[in-house]
Amino acid sequence: MSRDLQSESALKAWAFLIVLALIWGSSFILIKRGLEVFSPGEVGAFRIVAAGIFLLPLSLPRLKHLNKRQVKNLVIVGLVGSFIPAFLFAKAQTQLSSSLTGVFNAMTPLFVVVIGALFFNSKITRRNSLGLFIAFIGVILLLVVKEGSGFGTFADINVYAFFVLLACACYGLNLNIIKFRFVELKPVAITAISLTLVLPVALIYLFAYTQFSFKLLHVEGAYMAAGYLTILGVVGTALALILFNVMVKVATPVFASSVTYLIPIVAILWGVWDGEVLLLGHYIGIAAVIFGVWVGNRR
């Protein structure tokens, strides 16, 4: 490959990395805006509906080529990779700032390692273990930060952070399922079809079991909030996953995974811009989480 082509590939890779960091790092402020009008369940369901409908042109032509085993696994991927986390993040942000939610989300790569070792016979290296330990200390610090007095005790833990960690565990399970059970399908197809398969559940829940339609018609600011959630679903879920898959092709997987370290920074900047207050203890915990994730994933 010539030097010009190498430089062009490097520029493309960096462009994808920056765009993805901005998109995924902005997801948490969009969830926050949606929660100003809608309940966590409505936010989660509408996010899946927006993403699923957008990806229908990609998924429908591929559905007829699937066997029963693939459909079963794709339903699981749709649930643990998109559906359940969408609800968990929305629930968490009812009592957790968007910036801290973005930081906790950085734990996803470490959950990939742990779940791979527990259920898929992957190995945890010493470096993985050290990274897990450092990031775990950072999470503990973030959980017990107390306004006005530095760090509190375990009685001061914000339990809503565990919703985010459970979402990260879902992502970790999802990525291992894709790695070990979907060798024959391309990532874009997996994303599109899995979202299509859980789309009916999201639609039924949203319009039959919530007040989404009523709020959209009668609550002030509902259309604006729904617009934010549409961006979250279409851009932050559907398009971002497609962009990530394209980036993996023009860059190394290690480079692609570095988006994990940029997402919290974007989320923090949005949070501070929106008036969220981070204390010194938060910054110490944030640094520990990001450093731990870096240690655990570097080659």
Residue frames relative to the residue before (quaternion, step in Angstrom):
aa qw qx qy qz dx dy dz
M 1.0000 0.0000 0.0000 0.0000 0.00 0.00 0.00
S 0.4428 -0.7011 0.4881 0.2725 3.63 -0.86 0.90
R 0.6563 -0.5202 0.3766 0.3960 3.54 -1.29 0.40
D 0.6268 0.5445 -0.3408 0.4410 3.62 1.04 -0.75
L 0.6680 0.4927 -0.3001 0.4701 3.58 0.97 -0.87
Q 0.6253 0.5340 -0.3308 0.4631 3.58 1.08 -0.77
S 0.6609 0.4977 -0.3088 0.4692 3.57 0.96 -0.87
E 0.6402 0.5226 -0.3287 0.4572 3.59 1.00 -0.80
S 0.6522 0.5070 -0.3123 0.4691 3.62 0.98 -0.82
A 0.6469 0.5200 -0.3174 0.4586 3.56 1.03 -0.82
L 0.6452 0.5158 -0.3157 0.4669 3.59 1.01 -0.83
K 0.6381 0.5193 -0.3226 0.4681 3.59 1.00 -0.84
A 0.6573 0.5218 -0.3108 0.4462 3.56 0.92 -0.94
W 0.6746 0.4823 -0.2930 0.4759 3.59 0.93 -0.88
A 0.6240 0.5354 -0.3387 0.4574 3.59 1.04 -0.74
F 0.6524 0.4998 -0.3060 0.4805 3.58 0.95 -0.90
L 0.6468 0.5404 -0.3196 0.4330 3.58 0.93 -0.91
I 0.6863 0.4806 -0.2815 0.4677 3.58 0.87 -0.98
V 0.6557 0.5087 -0.3167 0.4592 3.60 0.92 -0.90
L 0.6754 0.4964 -0.2978 0.4569 3.59 0.90 -0.90
A 0.6316 0.5259 -0.3324 0.4627 3.57 1.00 -0.79
L 0.6556 0.5022 -0.3060 0.4736 3.58 1.01 -0.83
I 0.6670 0.5011 -0.3067 0.4583 3.60 0.94 -0.88
W 0.7432 0.4110 -0.2418 0.4693 3.58 0.65 -1.09
G 0.6439 0.5214 -0.3264 0.4550 3.58 1.08 -0.65
S 0.6643 0.4941 -0.2897 0.4803 3.58 1.24 -0.48
S 0.4613 0.7131 -0.4364 0.2971 3.59 1.24 -0.26
F 0.6850 0.5284 -0.2919 0.4079 3.55 0.96 -0.89
I 0.6430 0.4846 -0.3266 0.4951 3.59 1.08 -0.64
L 0.6169 0.5321 -0.3461 0.4654 3.62 1.13 -0.59
I 0.6129 0.5205 -0.3417 0.4865 3.60 1.05 -0.73
K 0.6337 0.5407 -0.3213 0.4504 3.57 0.97 -0.89
R 0.6653 0.4907 -0.3018 0.4748 3.59 0.93 -0.86
G 0.6469 0.5196 -0.3242 0.4545 3.59 0.97 -0.74
L 0.6670 0.5179 -0.2934 0.4481 3.58 1.05 -0.80
E 0.5163 0.6348 -0.4251 0.3870 3.60 1.22 -0.19
V 0.7658 0.2809 -0.1591 0.5562 3.59 1.22 -0.48
F 0.8027 0.3110 -0.1272 0.4928 3.56 0.82 -1.03
S 0.5521 -0.5968 0.4723 0.3404 3.55 -1.28 0.47
P 0.6767 -0.4804 0.3476 0.4365 3.62 -1.21 0.28
G 0.6503 0.5194 -0.3191 0.4534 3.59 0.99 -0.81
E 0.6575 0.5029 -0.3018 0.4729 3.57 1.01 -0.81
V 0.6353 0.5250 -0.3233 0.4649 3.58 1.02 -0.80
G 0.6845 0.4927 -0.2888 0.4531 3.58 0.85 -0.97
A 0.6895 0.4874 -0.2876 0.4520 3.57 0.87 -0.95
F 0.6771 0.4914 -0.3069 0.4538 3.60 0.89 -0.89
R 0.5864 0.5676 -0.3628 0.4499 3.59 1.12 -0.65
I 0.6805 0.4727 -0.2831 0.4831 3.59 0.93 -0.91
V 0.6299 0.5382 -0.3318 0.4512 3.60 0.99 -0.81
A 0.6673 0.5034 -0.3050 0.4564 3.59 0.88 -0.94
A 0.6891 0.4733 -0.2801 0.4719 3.58 0.89 -0.95
G 0.6757 0.5194 -0.2976 0.4303 3.58 0.91 -0.93
I 0.6613 0.4927 -0.3080 0.4744 3.58 0.94 -0.87
F 0.6384 0.5396 -0.3284 0.4399 3.59 0.97 -0.83
L 0.7459 0.4176 -0.2155 0.4720 3.60 1.02 -0.82
L 0.3774 0.7566 -0.4692 0.2549 3.62 1.25 0.00
P 0.6543 0.5140 -0.3480 0.4320 3.68 0.85 -0.77
L 0.6685 0.4815 -0.3031 0.4789 3.59 1.14 -0.55
S 0.7428 0.4606 -0.2318 0.4270 3.56 0.96 -0.88
L 0.6404 0.5831 -0.3439 0.3628 3.61 0.87 -0.92
P 0.6795 0.4781 -0.3301 0.4481 3.68 0.82 -0.77
R 0.6928 0.4925 -0.2750 0.4493 3.60 1.17 -0.51
L 0.5176 0.6854 -0.4052 0.3132 3.59 1.18 -0.45
K 0.6783 0.5246 -0.3030 0.4157 3.59 0.93 -0.88
H 0.6628 0.5158 -0.3072 0.4476 3.61 1.19 -0.36
L 0.5680 0.6233 -0.3720 0.3880 3.61 1.27 -0.05
N 0.3225 -0.7042 0.5874 0.2347 3.55 -1.21 0.55
K 0.7280 -0.4550 0.2844 0.4267 3.59 -1.28 0.25
R 0.6375 0.5303 -0.3336 0.4484 3.59 0.98 -0.80
Q 0.6626 0.5008 -0.3055 0.4657 3.59 0.95 -0.85
V 0.6340 0.5255 -0.3329 0.4593 3.59 0.98 -0.82
K 0.6448 0.5268 -0.3150 0.4555 3.58 0.94 -0.92
N 0.6945 0.4675 -0.2753 0.4725 3.57 0.86 -0.95
L 0.6514 0.5164 -0.3152 0.4579 3.59 1.05 -0.71
V 0.5907 0.5368 -0.3653 0.4790 3.58 1.13 -0.55
I 0.6427 0.5135 -0.3151 0.4732 3.58 1.00 -0.86
V 0.6433 0.5163 -0.3120 0.4714 3.58 0.99 -0.87
G 0.6506 0.5195 -0.3158 0.4550 3.58 0.95 -0.84
L 0.6787 0.4935 -0.2879 0.4615 3.57 1.01 -0.83
V 0.7842 0.3466 -0.1909 0.4779 3.60 0.66 -1.09
G 0.7015 0.4796 -0.2762 0.4490 3.58 1.14 -0.52
S 0.8131 0.1860 -0.0787 0.5459 3.59 1.16 -0.52
F 0.7318 0.4823 -0.2649 0.4021 3.55 0.57 -1.22
I 0.7345 0.4233 -0.2464 0.4697 3.61 0.58 -1.13
P 0.6671 0.4922 -0.3345 0.4481 3.68 0.81 -0.81
A 0.5972 0.5736 -0.3714 0.4199 3.61 1.03 -0.68
F 0.6769 0.4677 -0.2771 0.4963 3.58 1.03 -0.81
L 0.6585 0.5280 -0.3133 0.4352 3.59 0.95 -0.87
F 0.6561 0.5019 -0.3163 0.4665 3.61 0.92 -0.83
A 0.6566 0.5052 -0.3159 0.4624 3.57 0.95 -0.85
K 0.6474 0.5091 -0.3142 0.4722 3.59 0.97 -0.83
A 0.6476 0.5349 -0.3201 0.4382 3.59 0.92 -0.88
Q 0.7284 0.4654 -0.2531 0.4346 3.57 0.89 -0.93
T 0.4658 0.6274 -0.4798 0.3990 3.57 1.20 0.25
Q 0.7996 0.1907 -0.0941 0.5616 3.59 1.21 -0.52
L 0.6899 0.4128 -0.2531 0.5382 3.57 1.29 0.20
S 0.4946 -0.6707 0.4565 0.3115 3.59 -0.88 0.87
S 0.6063 -0.5748 0.4088 0.3672 3.56 -1.19 0.56
S 0.6380 0.5417 -0.3343 0.4333 3.60 1.02 -0.74
L 0.6888 0.4599 -0.2874 0.4811 3.60 0.89 -0.88
T 0.5869 0.5571 -0.3709 0.4557 3.59 1.09 -0.61
G 0.6471 0.5240 -0.3051 0.4622 3.57 1.03 -0.84
V 0.6423 0.5136 -0.3197 0.4705 3.58 1.07 -0.71
F 0.6607 0.5015 -0.3107 0.4642 3.60 0.87 -0.92
N 0.6015 0.5820 -0.3475 0.4228 3.58 1.09 -0.70
A 0.5803 0.6062 -0.3657 0.4027 3.60 1.19 -0.53
M 0.5537 0.6195 -0.3866 0.4003 3.60 1.27 -0.22
T 0.4239 0.7495 -0.4430 0.2496 3.61 1.21 -0.29
P 0.6793 0.4891 -0.3367 0.4312 3.68 0.73 -0.86
L 0.6514 0.5088 -0.3243 0.4601 3.58 1.05 -0.67
F 0.6180 0.5149 -0.3430 0.4851 3.58 1.12 -0.60
V 0.5744 0.5673 -0.3766 0.4543 3.60 1.12 -0.60
V 0.6728 0.5000 -0.2887 0.4626 3.57 0.93 -0.94
V 0.6864 0.4960 -0.2885 0.4468 3.59 0.82 -1.01
I 0.6985 0.4559 -0.2805 0.4749 3.60 0.81 -0.96
G 0.6024 0.5489 -0.3524 0.4600 3.58 1.10 -0.63
A 0.6764 0.4831 -0.2871 0.4761 3.57 1.01 -0.82
L 0.6932 0.4997 -0.2810 0.4369 3.59 0.96 -0.86
F 0.8452 0.2121 -0.0500 0.4880 3.57 0.86 -0.97
F 0.7808 0.3316 -0.1703 0.5014 3.62 1.16 -0.37
N 0.5225 -0.6941 0.3777 0.3201 3.59 1.24 0.53
S 0.3613 0.6956 -0.5302 0.3234 3.58 1.06 0.70
K 0.4322 -0.7033 0.5032 0.2555 3.56 -1.22 0.40
I 0.2603 -0.7177 0.6199 0.1811 3.57 -1.16 0.68
T 0.2753 -0.7748 0.5493 0.1488 3.57 -0.64 1.11
R 0.6743 -0.4598 0.3690 0.4446 3.57 -1.28 0.11
R 0.6343 0.5305 -0.3285 0.4564 3.55 1.04 -0.76
N 0.6185 0.5307 -0.3336 0.4739 3.59 1.04 -0.79
S 0.6694 0.5145 -0.2945 0.4477 3.57 0.91 -0.96
L 0.6518 0.5071 -0.3125 0.4694 3.57 0.97 -0.88
G 0.6553 0.5128 -0.3098 0.4600 3.58 0.95 -0.88
L 0.6313 0.5343 -0.3206 0.4616 3.56 1.01 -0.83
F 0.6627 0.5157 -0.3047 0.4496 3.56 0.92 -0.93
I 0.6720 0.4943 -0.2987 0.4636 3.60 0.88 -0.97
A 0.6783 0.4843 -0.2925 0.4689 3.59 0.88 -0.95
F 0.6227 0.5441 -0.3368 0.4502 3.58 1.06 -0.74
I 0.6235 0.5190 -0.3292 0.4833 3.59 1.03 -0.79
G 0.6463 0.5257 -0.3140 0.4553 3.58 1.00 -0.86
V 0.6398 0.5191 -0.3178 0.4694 3.58 1.01 -0.83
I 0.6389 0.5253 -0.3231 0.4599 3.59 0.95 -0.89
L 0.6486 0.5182 -0.3165 0.4590 3.58 0.94 -0.90
L 0.6682 0.4974 -0.3021 0.4636 3.58 0.94 -0.89
L 0.6516 0.5414 -0.3132 0.4291 3.57 1.07 -0.74
V 0.7886 0.3427 -0.1611 0.4845 3.59 1.04 -0.77
V 0.3571 0.7177 -0.5194 0.2959 3.61 1.22 0.28
K 0.0772 -0.8028 0.5912 -0.0005 3.55 -0.85 1.03
E 0.4835 -0.6934 0.4551 0.2796 3.56 -0.76 1.07
G 0.8303 0.2361 -0.1892 0.4681 3.55 -0.93 0.99
S 0.8136 0.2078 -0.1178 0.5301 3.59 1.18 -0.34
G 0.6301 -0.5564 0.3469 0.4160 3.58 1.05 0.66
F 0.7761 -0.2597 0.2364 0.5237 3.55 -0.62 -1.19
G 0.3115 -0.7484 0.5592 0.1737 3.53 -1.03 0.85
T 0.6126 -0.5076 0.4312 0.4257 3.56 -1.19 -0.62
F 0.7104 -0.4324 0.3167 0.4561 3.56 -1.28 -0.02
A 0.5582 0.5953 -0.3905 0.4260 3.59 1.23 -0.33
D 0.6820 0.4861 -0.2773 0.4709 3.59 1.25 -0.45
I 0.3738 0.7579 -0.4700 0.2550 3.60 1.27 0.07
N 0.3363 -0.6979 0.5977 0.2061 3.54 -1.07 0.87
V 0.2892 -0.8135 0.4802 0.1549 3.57 -0.10 1.31
Y 0.5537 0.6215 -0.4020 0.3816 3.62 1.17 -0.35
A 0.5349 0.6099 -0.4119 0.4151 3.58 1.22 -0.29
F 0.6059 0.5740 -0.3588 0.4179 3.58 1.11 -0.57
F 0.5530 0.5775 -0.4015 0.4467 3.60 1.19 -0.38
V 0.6523 0.4995 -0.3103 0.4783 3.59 1.02 -0.80
L 0.6630 0.5030 -0.3102 0.4596 3.58 0.91 -0.90
L 0.6277 0.5132 -0.3371 0.4785 3.59 1.08 -0.67
A 0.6194 0.5247 -0.3380 0.4762 3.59 1.08 -0.71
C 0.6343 0.5207 -0.3220 0.4721 3.59 1.02 -0.79
A 0.6292 0.5205 -0.3274 0.4755 3.59 1.06 -0.75
C 0.6125 0.5360 -0.3363 0.4737 3.60 1.08 -0.73
Y 0.6521 0.5028 -0.3099 0.4753 3.58 0.95 -0.89
G 0.6429 0.5313 -0.3206 0.4489 3.57 1.00 -0.84
L 0.6503 0.4941 -0.3063 0.4891 3.59 0.99 -0.83
N 0.6441 0.5473 -0.3129 0.4332 3.56 0.95 -0.92
L 0.6936 0.4810 -0.2839 0.4550 3.59 0.82 -0.97
N 0.6427 0.5049 -0.3253 0.4755 3.59 1.08 -0.65
I 0.6170 0.5283 -0.3435 0.4714 3.60 1.05 -0.72
I 0.6580 0.5060 -0.3075 0.4653 3.58 0.93 -0.90
K 0.6697 0.5208 -0.3007 0.4356 3.58 0.94 -0.90
F 0.8063 0.3362 -0.1489 0.4633 3.57 0.82 -1.00
R 0.7845 0.3420 -0.1806 0.4847 3.62 1.13 -0.43
F 0.7506 0.3560 -0.2108 0.5152 3.59 1.23 -0.07
V 0.0898 0.8239 -0.5500 0.1033 3.54 0.83 0.99
E 0.7220 0.4862 -0.2459 0.4264 3.57 1.03 -0.85
L 0.7075 0.4275 -0.2675 0.4952 3.64 1.21 -0.26
K 0.4651 -0.6680 0.5052 0.2869 3.55 -1.10 0.73
P 0.6371 -0.5753 0.3555 0.3698 3.62 -1.08 0.70
V 0.6411 0.5225 -0.3390 0.4484 3.62 0.95 -0.81
A 0.6467 0.5102 -0.3146 0.4717 3.59 1.00 -0.82
I 0.6282 0.5352 -0.3332 0.4560 3.58 0.98 -0.84
T 0.6664 0.5078 -0.2983 0.4572 3.58 0.88 -0.97
A 0.7043 0.4810 -0.2758 0.4433 3.58 0.77 -1.07
I 0.7080 0.4641 -0.2754 0.4555 3.59 0.79 -1.00
S 0.6505 0.5244 -0.3301 0.4392 3.60 0.93 -0.84
L 0.6576 0.4912 -0.3098 0.4799 3.59 1.03 -0.74
T 0.6232 0.5386 -0.3350 0.4574 3.58 1.05 -0.72
L 0.6734 0.5186 -0.2961 0.4358 3.59 0.98 -0.84
V 0.7245 0.3771 -0.2511 0.5195 3.62 1.12 -0.54
L 0.4286 0.7288 -0.4397 0.3031 3.59 1.30 -0.14
P 0.6610 0.5058 -0.3429 0.4356 3.68 0.81 -0.81
V 0.6279 0.5311 -0.3377 0.4578 3.60 1.02 -0.77
A 0.6615 0.5037 -0.3019 0.4664 3.59 0.95 -0.91
L 0.6524 0.5213 -0.3114 0.4535 3.60 0.96 -0.86
I 0.6675 0.4971 -0.3014 0.4653 3.58 0.88 -0.97
Y 0.6677 0.4959 -0.3082 0.4619 3.58 0.88 -0.92
L 0.6821 0.5231 -0.2982 0.4150 3.58 0.83 -1.02
F 0.8047 0.3210 -0.1568 0.4742 3.60 0.79 -1.00
A 0.7192 0.4247 -0.2612 0.4840 3.62 1.19 -0.34
Y 0.8114 0.2847 -0.1132 0.4978 3.59 1.07 -0.66
T 0.7084 0.3665 -0.2766 0.5360 3.61 1.20 0.22
Q 0.5125 -0.6320 0.4858 0.3192 3.57 -1.33 0.08
F 0.2139 0.8258 -0.5014 0.1445 3.57 1.22 0.45
S 0.6859 0.4894 -0.2935 0.4515 3.60 0.78 -1.02
F 0.6503 0.5168 -0.3140 0.4599 3.57 0.95 -0.89
K 0.6720 0.4966 -0.3003 0.4600 3.59 0.88 -0.93
L 0.6308 0.5539 -0.3314 0.4306 3.56 1.00 -0.84
L 0.7293 0.4317 -0.2276 0.4796 3.56 1.06 -0.80
H 0.8286 0.3008 -0.0981 0.4618 3.58 0.97 -0.82
V 0.6856 0.4739 -0.2993 0.4645 3.62 1.13 -0.37
E 0.4781 -0.6787 0.4835 0.2777 3.55 -0.88 1.00
G 0.8042 0.2620 -0.2154 0.4880 3.57 -0.94 0.92
A 0.4468 0.7177 -0.4450 0.2955 3.59 1.28 -0.04
Y 0.6519 0.5136 -0.3300 0.4498 3.60 0.96 -0.77
M 0.6322 0.5174 -0.3309 0.4724 3.57 1.04 -0.73
A 0.6582 0.5065 -0.3050 0.4662 3.58 0.93 -0.91
A 0.6486 0.5057 -0.3115 0.4761 3.58 1.02 -0.83
G 0.6066 0.5506 -0.3449 0.4581 3.59 1.12 -0.65
Y 0.6361 0.5155 -0.3201 0.4767 3.58 0.99 -0.84
L 0.6886 0.4801 -0.2816 0.4649 3.58 0.93 -0.88
T 0.5922 0.5460 -0.3636 0.4679 3.58 1.15 -0.54
I 0.6313 0.5099 -0.3184 0.4899 3.57 1.01 -0.83
L 0.6351 0.5403 -0.3213 0.4488 3.56 1.00 -0.88
G 0.7170 0.4536 -0.2589 0.4617 3.58 0.88 -0.93
V 0.7335 0.4348 -0.2419 0.4631 3.56 0.79 -1.05
V 0.7666 0.3438 -0.1890 0.5084 3.58 0.77 -1.03
G 0.7527 0.4385 -0.2305 0.4337 3.57 0.74 -1.09
T 0.7474 0.3389 -0.2163 0.5289 3.59 1.15 -0.44
A 0.7753 0.3811 -0.2091 0.4582 3.59 0.51 -1.17
L 0.7445 0.4080 -0.2420 0.4697 3.60 0.55 -1.15
A 0.6394 0.5449 -0.3351 0.4264 3.59 0.98 -0.83
L 0.6566 0.5021 -0.3203 0.4628 3.60 0.97 -0.77
I 0.6290 0.5135 -0.3328 0.4795 3.57 1.07 -0.70
L 0.6471 0.5174 -0.3114 0.4654 3.59 0.97 -0.88
F 0.6404 0.5305 -0.3263 0.4495 3.57 0.99 -0.84
N 0.6581 0.5065 -0.3078 0.4643 3.58 0.98 -0.84
V 0.6330 0.5080 -0.3265 0.4844 3.58 1.08 -0.70
M 0.6412 0.5362 -0.3263 0.4413 3.59 0.98 -0.86
V 0.6219 0.5501 -0.3446 0.4381 3.59 0.99 -0.81
K 0.6549 0.5208 -0.3112 0.4507 3.59 1.12 -0.65
V 0.7492 0.3776 -0.2209 0.4973 3.61 1.04 -0.68
A 0.7485 0.2677 -0.1777 0.5802 3.59 1.29 -0.10
T 0.6026 -0.5352 0.4263 0.4106 3.56 -1.28 0.02
P 0.6196 -0.5425 0.4007 0.4015 3.62 -1.16 0.43
V 0.6170 0.5474 -0.3451 0.4479 3.59 1.07 -0.72
F 0.6505 0.4979 -0.3093 0.4830 3.58 0.97 -0.85
A 0.6493 0.5271 -0.3165 0.4476 3.58 0.95 -0.90
S 0.6684 0.5138 -0.3029 0.4444 3.59 0.99 -0.82
S 0.5503 0.6335 -0.3954 0.3735 3.61 1.19 -0.37
V 0.4716 0.6534 -0.4510 0.3838 3.60 1.26 -0.15
T 0.5326 0.6482 -0.3838 0.3858 3.58 1.23 -0.55
Y 0.7100 0.4659 -0.2601 0.4594 3.59 1.00 -0.82
L 0.6713 0.5020 -0.2953 0.4584 3.58 1.19 -0.49
I 0.5615 0.6321 -0.3820 0.3732 3.60 1.12 -0.66
P 0.6758 0.4833 -0.3287 0.4491 3.67 0.78 -0.86
I 0.6213 0.5503 -0.3466 0.4370 3.59 1.04 -0.75
V 0.6585 0.4901 -0.3022 0.4846 3.59 0.95 -0.90
A 0.6503 0.5213 -0.3166 0.4528 3.60 0.95 -0.88
I 0.6504 0.5125 -0.3104 0.4670 3.60 1.00 -0.84
L 0.6494 0.5184 -0.3197 0.4554 3.59 0.92 -0.87
W 0.6434 0.5027 -0.3181 0.4819 3.59 0.99 -0.82
G 0.6661 0.5238 -0.3021 0.4365 3.57 0.92 -0.93
V 0.6650 0.4880 -0.2953 0.4821 3.57 0.92 -0.92
W 0.6262 0.5316 -0.3291 0.4658 3.59 1.02 -0.81
D 0.7176 0.4389 -0.2393 0.4850 3.57 1.07 -0.75
G 0.6442 -0.5775 0.3094 0.3946 3.59 1.24 0.27
E 0.4339 0.6846 -0.4790 0.3371 3.60 1.20 0.20
V 0.2923 -0.7699 0.5494 0.1413 3.56 -0.98 0.89
L 0.0991 -0.7716 0.6268 0.0439 3.55 -0.86 1.03
L 0.3104 -0.7599 0.5488 0.1582 3.57 -0.87 1.01
L 0.7098 -0.4425 0.3228 0.4428 3.57 -1.29 0.23
G 0.6395 0.5394 -0.3209 0.4440 3.59 0.99 -0.83
H 0.6101 0.5474 -0.3436 0.4584 3.57 1.10 -0.70
Y 0.6760 0.4972 -0.3023 0.4522 3.58 0.88 -0.93
I 0.6191 0.5273 -0.3427 0.4703 3.60 1.06 -0.71
G 0.6748 0.4901 -0.2866 0.4715 3.57 0.93 -0.92
I 0.6296 0.5370 -0.3254 0.4575 3.58 1.00 -0.84
A 0.6563 0.5106 -0.3080 0.4624 3.58 0.91 -0.94
A 0.6617 0.5103 -0.3075 0.4552 3.59 0.97 -0.86
V 0.6483 0.5165 -0.3221 0.4574 3.61 0.96 -0.83
I 0.6939 0.4706 -0.2840 0.4652 3.59 0.79 -1.01
F 0.6511 0.5044 -0.3177 0.4699 3.60 0.98 -0.83
G 0.6544 0.5177 -0.3134 0.4533 3.59 0.97 -0.83
V 0.6461 0.5022 -0.3179 0.4788 3.57 0.99 -0.81
W 0.6398 0.5206 -0.3242 0.4631 3.60 1.01 -0.78
V 0.6595 0.5032 -0.3065 0.4668 3.59 0.89 -0.92
G 0.7139 0.4878 -0.2642 0.4274 3.56 0.86 -0.96
N 0.7724 0.3698 -0.1805 0.4838 3.59 1.16 -0.50
R 0.5431 0.6245 -0.4222 0.3699 3.61 1.18 -0.23
R 0.4160 -0.6890 0.5364 0.2541 3.52 -1.23 0.52
